[in-house]
Amino acid sequence: MTAITLRWGLRAGLDGSVFAAAGAVAGGIVVALVAAAHPDGVRGALALVPAISPAMVDRAMDDFAGSGLVAMAAGAYGGVPFKIYAAAAGATGTVLLHFAAAAFLIRLSRFVLAALAVAALRRLVPVGDRTAAALLAVFWIAFYAWYFSVAG
């Protein structure tokens, strides 16, 4: 949403946030359905994803088993990938409609916050498109360098 907001403005970024959240939920539903049928296989596959360790998967799965969708909301802002919670929802037999509704709102909130942050920065730092795009690229490179150093 950051690039969309940067290029076409806040309204486009907010519209894009809705579509991105819907797409994330669609992918999450697929993961949940597969995890319902093959929980151990999905758990093992998640641990193969870069920056996702077996310990992270175990912690998130345990958190979800104990706190359900509340754990997913906390994890969304704690650096835990959504796909782990989607797998946990499937493995624990969470009602798919409940998972989908909560996931949509949680993912939407993150996308909207990103769009709002870029819109605010754009107003505070009026720069040309190339400069703004370069700043955005530097931000995301720095963010993921930090994330991978912390998440492993």
N, C-alpha and C positions, 0 to 999 in steps of 0.2 A: 503494500500500500504506500510505502514511502516514495517509490519512483512515480507511481500514478499521481499521488498528491503533488509531488514536486513539479511534474509536467503539466497536469491539467487542473490542479486546484483541489481544495478540500472536498467539495461536493463529489467529484469523481472518485477521490480516495475513499470517501464514506460509502459510495455505491459499490466500489470495488471490494470494500471490506465485507459487505453482505455476500457477494459472490464467493469470495475467498473462504469465508466461514462455512458457507454451504458446501463448497468443495472439500474442505477439511472434514466436515461431518460425513460426507459421502465416503471418503477414504477411511475414516474411523469406523464406520459401519461395516465396511468390508473386513477390516482388521478384527473387529469384534466378532463377526460371524465366523471367520476362520479360527480365531482363538477359542470360540465355543466348541468347535469340533476337534481342534488340535492344540490344546493349551500349551503342552510341553514343547511342541515344534515351534510355535510362535514365540514362546519365551526364549528358546535357543536362538531363533533368527534375530530377535531384537538385540541380543547380546553381541551379535556380529556387526551391528551398525556402528560406524565411527562415532566416538564420543558417548556411546552407551555401553556401560560395563554391566556384567552380570549382577554386581552389587546394586547398581542403580535400578535395574529391572526388579530385583528382589525387594528392594525398599519400596518402590512405587507400587508393586503388586500387593505387598503387605499393607501399605497405607490405604490402598483402595479397598482391600478386603475389610479393613477396620473402619474406615470413614466414608467409603463410597465416593459419591460425586463431589463431596466437600474436598476430598484429597485431590481430585482432579483439578478443582479450582485453585487450590493452593499450589499444586505442582506447576500449573500454567505460568505462574509468576515466580517459581522457584527454580526454573531451568530444567525441568523434567519434560522430555519430549511427549507430546500428546499421544503418539502411537502406543506408548507403554500403557497409558490409561485406557485407550481403546481396547487393547488386548486384555487388560484386567477386567474391563466391563464384560467382555465376552466370556472370559474364563470363570467369572463369578456368577454368570447368569443374570446380570443386571438387565432390567427391562429395556429393550432397545429404544423405545420411544423416549424414556426418561434420559437415557444416555445421550441420544441425539439432541434433545432439547437443551440439556445442560451444556453439552459440547458446543452447540451453536452459540449460545450466549457467552461462554467462556472464550472461545476463539474470536468471536466478534469483538469482544471487549479489547483483546490484544491488538487486533487490526485497527480498530478505531483509535486507540491510544497512539499507535504509530502514525496514523494519518494526522491526528491532531498535533502531535509533536512536530512533524515536518511542516505543517501549515503555520504553526507558531514561529518556528525558526525562520521560515520564509518571510514572515512579516518583520521579524527582528533583524534579520541579516539579508537585506535586499541585494541579491547578487544575480549575475547573469546565469543563464541555463547551464552553460559549461562549468562554471565555478560551482554552482549548486550541485550539479551531478557529481563533480569531483569530491566535494565535501561529503555527499551521501555515500559515495564509494569508500572513502576513507573511514567514515563512521562504521559501516558494515564490516569492513575488513578488520578494524580494531575490535569491534564487538565480538566477532567470531574467533579472533585470535585469543581474546580474553576467555571466551566461553570454552573453547577447546582446551585451554591451559587449565581451567578449573574442572571441567567435566571429564577430562581425560580423553 
